[in-house]
Amino acid sequence: MADDLNDTVTEDAPVTFDEYSLYQTYAPGIDASSKYMRIVMYVLGYPGNLVAFLVWIKKPMLQSSGIYLATLALSDLIFLSLDLPYSLQTDWDIYPLNYPIICEGFTVIYMAAQNMSPLLTLAFTTERYIAIKFPLKRRIYCTVKRAICTSVCITLTSLALCGIQGYFWAYDAEFEECSRRGGTDDLWESWTWCTEMIMFLGIPVLILTLNLLVIGEIRKARKIARKLNRILFKTTITTALLLSVSTFFILTTLPVSIVYALYDSYPPGSDFKNIENDVTWQAHFRYYKARTIIYNIGRTHFFMNPYIYFMGGKKFRRAVINVLTCRKSQMSLRSRRRSDTTCTKLDSLYSSDIQ
């Protein structure tokens, strides 16, 4: 295939090539890995996020933190549902998006679902920091009503940021395909680069900073507890799960942002006559392989959260069993017999560390 590709190039003829064939020739198998990774993502992501959503919206898990996690599971479920037609369009030569209105509206919702993940993680992490740093203000800022309002605002913000994508992409009736609108390449590239850097570089760094502050506050409180010879915190499971989810998100998104930003450092070559020996082309292919692998790893945060909850939280495992067997939680039944003051002590998996 490489010979066929190079044979089409002559001294006088303009250079034309098929991008897909080019990568298949010089980076064989790497695109297939994305296809199989997506299959794994769908198989694990659909049932996992659906069950997680049903768990977090039921008592006793339905608290302020549960609202954020339920919204996160729902947004990930929406993303996976939209990624399927996107994969069919780009990987399998099936074109469900080549229709008017669908073409313009799809990218808006698809990218908004992606942006909700870092924003919701930031909201949840901020709430945890408030609960530990300012425990007396927890009842003011860490409430179910405020969590619902924040989740709605995050949804609207994500849609607003991605609304312009409906202008960038349009259905081309002449070629019967969904493509980028002519004359918008520079604006699209600048807008997409800025939003990607904010959502998947700036916000993860901010989440990491808040996590470090949370750990610092917990250590400080434990030192005080030891001096007073009192046990004030139960942080083993809750903090471990919080740090696991946040750290997993950071580890899977930051590398993606970094390789995305490095694209201009490894551009495609301009010499199509001797691609195999061209230094620029070979550097680009190495970058392309590394980027594809990192992108595949980066997708895991869209389906792994429910399994992190399940592995680390006994209450979550019990709640999953109750959902799957359609049983009511014994903790929920007991909570009906207790006063509101006692009920606040029945913390869910991610309730405050203050006891």
N, C-alpha and C positions, 0 to 999 in steps of 0.2 A: 504493500500500500504506500510505503514511503517512496518507492521508485515511481509509482503512478503519480503521486503528488508532485514530485520534483520534475517529472517529465512534462507536466503541463506548463512549466515555466519556460519561456523563451526570451530571447534578447529584446524582441520588439513587442511582445504581447503583454498586456497588463496582468499583474499577479492576482489570481483569484484562488480561494481555497475554502474548504468547508471546515469550520472551527471544530465541530464535533469529531470529524475524521482526524483532524490534526492532533487533538488530545488523545484519541484512541490509539494513534500510531506511536506517539512519543511518551505518553503516560498511560499505558494500557492497564485496564482493570481498576483504575482509581475511581472512575465515574460509577462503575458497577458497585463499588463499596457504598456509595451514597444511596443507591437503590435498596440494597439489602438493609442498610441502617434504618432507612425509612420504614421498611416492613417491620423491623423489630420495634421501632418507635410506635407504630400503630397497634401492634399486637399487645404491647405492654401499656401503652398510654391510654387507650380508650377505656378499658375496664378499670384501670387503676385510678384515673382521675374521676371517673363517674362514681366509683365507690367512695373515694375521698370526699367528693362534694356532698354525697348523701350523709356521710358520717358527720361532717362539720356543721351541717344545718340542723342536726338533731341534738336535743338535750341529752346529756349534760355538756356536750362539746360546743354547743351554740353559745359562745361568749364572744367578746370583741375580737380576740385573736382568731377564733373560729370563723368569724365573718371574712377576715382577710384570706384565710387559708381556703375557705370555700370558694371565694371569688377567684383566687389563684387557680384552683383546680378547674373551675368553669372556663376561665380564659385559656388555660392550657388545652382543655378539651375542644374549645372552639378553634384554637390554632391547629390542632391535629386534624380536625374535620376539614379545615380549609387547605391544609398542606397536602391532603390527598389529591384533590383536583390539580393543585400546582405541580405535584410530582408527575401526574399523568400528562400534563401539558409539556413539561420540560424533559422528562426522562423516558417516557413510554410512547411518545408520538401519538397520544390521544388528546384531543383538544377541546375540553369542556369549557374553556374560557373564551373561545373565539365567537362571542356573541355580544351584540350591543347591550349596554347597561351592565351586564355581568362583568365585562372587561373593565369598565371604569370603576365599578363598586367593589370588585373583589380585592384589589390591592389595598384599598382603604381599610377594610375590616381585617384582612390578613396581617397587615403590618401593625394595626392597632392592637391586635391580640398579642403580638410579640412584645410590644412596648409595655403592656400591662404587667408583664411578669416582673421586670425590675422595679417598677413603681410600687407594686403591691408588696414586694419583698422589702423595699425601703420603708413603706408605711408600717409593716409589721415590726420591723427592727426598731423603728423610732418609738413605737408604742412600748416595746419591751424596755427600751432605755428609760422612758418616762416612768414606767412602773417601778423600776429599780432605783433610779436616781431620785425621783420625787414620789415616794409611795403615798403620801397624803393627797396627791393630786390624781391618783389612779382612778378614783371613782368619778372624776370630772372628765378626764381626757380618754380613758380606756373603757368606753362604754359601747354597747352593741349599737345604739343609735348613731354615735359618732363614727363607728367603724363602717356602718352602712353608708352614711353620707360621704365619708372619705372614699369608699370603693366606687360610689357613683361618680364622684368628681374625677377619680383616676380614669374611669371609663370614658367620660366626656373629654378629658384632656388628651387621652390617647387618640380618640377619633378626630379631635381638632388638629393634632399634630400631623396626622396621616391623611387628612381630608384633601390636601393638595395632590396626593397621589392619584386621585380621580381625574385630575387635570393632566398629569404627566402621561397617563396611559389612556389609550382610546382605541376603539374598534375601527380598523381600516377596512371599509367596505370593498375597496378595489381588490385588495389581496386576501380579504376574508380572514383576517388574523388580528389578534390583540397585540399591539406594539406601542412603543413610546411615541408620543406626539412629536411631530417634527419641530425643530427649533427649541426644544426644551432640554437638550442633553446637558448643557452646562448648569442650568438651574437645578435640574434633577440630581446631578452629581453632587453639587454643593449642599443642597438641602438634605439629601440622604446621608452624606458623610457627616454633617453636623449632628443630625438627630441620632445616628448610630453611635457616634462618639459620646454623646450625652447619656444615652440610655444604657449603653453596654460597656462604657469605660468610666465615665464620671460617676454615675449612680452606683455601680459596684464598688468603686473606691470609697464612696461615702458610706455604703453599707458596711464595708470592712472597718472603717473608722468607728462607726457606732458599735460594732461588735466588740472591738477592742475596749471601748469605753464601758460597755456592759460588763466585760470580764474584769476590768479594773474596779468597778463599783462593787461587784460581788466579792472580790478579794478584800477590798477595804472593809466591807460589812462583816466578813468572816473574822478579820483581825479584831474588830470591835467585839464581836460575839465571844471570841476566845478570852479577851480581857475581862469580860463580864461573866465568863463561865456560863454562857447561855447558848442554846441552839436556836438561831433565828431563821435559818434558811434551809430549804430543801431544793437544792439546785442540780443534783446529779443527773436526773433524767431530763428535766425540762431544759436546762442549759445545754446539755450535750446535744439534744435534738435541735434546739435553736441554732447552735453553732454549726451543726452538721448541714442543715438546710441552707443556711446563709453561706457557709464556706463552699458548699457544693455549687451553689449558684455562681459565686465569685470565680471559682476555679474553671467553670465551664464557659463563662462569658468573657472574662478579661482576655484570654488568649485569642478568642475570635476577633475581638476589637483590635488587638495588636496586629494580627496578620492582615486584617482588613485595611488598616492604616498603612501597612507596608507594601501595598499593591504597586504603587508608583515606583518603588525601589526595585521591583523585578518585572519590568514591562515586557511584553512580547517583542521578539526581534523583528527586524525589517528585512532580513535576508532570507528569502524563501528557497534559494537555490541550494544552500548547504546547511540545512537546519541542524543536522546531526553534529556538525562540528562548530556551530555558531555558539559562542560563549553566552551571549545574551539570551538566546533561545533555551539553552540548557539550564541556565539559572532560573528562567521563568518556569520551566517544567518542574524543577525541584521545588520551587515555591508553590506551584499549583498543587503538587502532591501533598506537601505539608499542610497547605491551607484546607484541602479537602478533608484530610484526617482530623484536623482541629475543628472544622465545621461539624463533622459527624459527632465528635465528642461533645461539642457545644450544644447539640440538639438534645442531649440526654436530660437536661434539666426540665424539659417539657413533659417528661413521663416518669422520672425517678422519684419525685417528691413523695408520692403515696407509699412507695416501698421503703423510703427512709423513715416515714412515720411508723410504718408497720414494724420495722425491725427494732426501732428504739423506744416505742411507747406501748406499755401494757394496756393502758386505757384505750388507746386507738385500736389495738388488736381486738379487744373485747367489743368495742363499738362496731368494728367491721363484721365480726361474727353476728352481732345483733342485727345489723343491716341485711346481711346475706340470708339470715334465717327468719327475718321479719319479726324479731322479738323486740320488746321494749326493754330498755336498759333498766337494770335493777337500781342503779344509782339515780336514774331519772324518777323512778317510782318512790324511792326514799326521799328525794328532794321535795316532793309534794307535801310531805308531812313535816317539813322543817320550816322555820321562819326564814325571812329574807336574809337576816344576818347570818344564819347558819349556812344558807345556800351559797353565799359568796365564798365560803371556805371550801366548797366542792369545786376546786379549780379543775379545769380541763387540762389537756396535755400541755398547753402552752400558757397556763395561767401564771400570775405573778409569782415570783420567788418569795415574796413577803408572806410569812405564815403567822 
